[in-house]
Amino acid sequence: MRSRYLAVLRKAGSLFAIFLSNPRVTLRLITWTRVKNACRVVFMRQGNLGLLLQRYGAIYNVAPAPMGHTCQQAKGDYAGDIFFFPAIDWGFRFQRPQHLARELGVRGFRVFYISTVPLLVPGRTDYLIQGEPVPGVVLVQLSSGSFRTPDFYREEMTAGEAAGFLRAYAALCRDFDVERPSVLVQQPFWWPLVSQLEKSRLVYDCLDHHAGFHDQPNQRLIEAERKLIEASDDVAATSAGLAEYIRNTRSCHLIRNGCEYMRFSQVSRVKSPARPIIGYVGAVSEWFDGQLLFEAARAKPEWQFDVYGATVGADISSARALPNVNFFGEIPYESVPSVIAHFDVCMIPFRIIPLTLATNPVKVYEYLAGGRPVVSSLLPELVGMEDVDVFCTGSTADFIAKIELALDRSGQAERIRLRQEFAQINDWSRRVDELVSLL
């Protein structure tokens, strides 16, 4: 316990040292929202302090790049060049963007994974190579020429920033001898830039119902997505709901999420000697149903509910007060399989809102790869998966009843085999087979 607190103090000290390293940047960036969120992460453990350090390290250009990776070393013979304009940074929670980029690197493509944090304090004028986290994937910060770190889900790119990004992109292509790349876009924010990229194949990979992230979405971002859908050479969607929405405008390919099967399937199950553990791993945000968790945990004190993930934006105060509910905060992706190994049943307690109605949860494939049954809120993408022990429910009483059924099946070898077989055919390598045909 003492070592954990010391580690938190060291990271907090590093964060404040970053802020003091360039007062000009700090004064320009400081807002009440950023201060509030930083305090939540540092003092209330509602987020991931390591990720916060990475983000501000990138903003201030003080994050150390991996050793031994330079522009020259990233050159060579590749199957093709792909620019990723993602919705999240590489160091954020490991999800579809990173998995797809990594798998494309495995296939022999050279992937330029663009940071969502513009280069504000440049080591050079145009761009900064952050490193090569896996073979074939190059992490890049582009300079927008603007002193701003925009919120991708609330703010649009300005014309000046688009021009700055375009200059940086051109310099990057020139230095790396890129001639006719594919461009994969996963967030409408990037539209003002990618709409100007010539001699490239443009693919929009629609991850979410973007308008569902906020009560009052930015209409200009919604319009940017409409233009992106219309102008792309191909469009992919992660769920049937998103595909149906896009098909009102044009053709669309349904490429659902997946899992890294080998990583999750090879961790041995750990049975709790005390009481059943019902677990969740992922973001605990405004779409997380804290009331459902509270009611289920209060009704079943003999069960233990373990929740892993940053809790910024979620209403979980009532559930947190219960003795059989534990919130452990964010954990690294590498630790997720060993955590799932301790669960008897996995849960996805989401509120039913437009955002979740369109989601295809990555975690359901990871849970199944780990051999665990799943009890979820009534998400359209998971309805009809009872044959692999994914049970959807629309009430607290039924949520509890489905957990009881899942507990009965949890350790049955034949049921574990069925779950893992389903996960195996939904490995990320299969998804990239579909994506490569578009790129």
Summary of the structure (lengths in Angstrom):
residues: 439
radius of gyration: 22.0
end to end distance: 48.8
largest distance: 62.8
contacts: 1407
relative contact order: 0.10
helix: 44%
strand: 16%
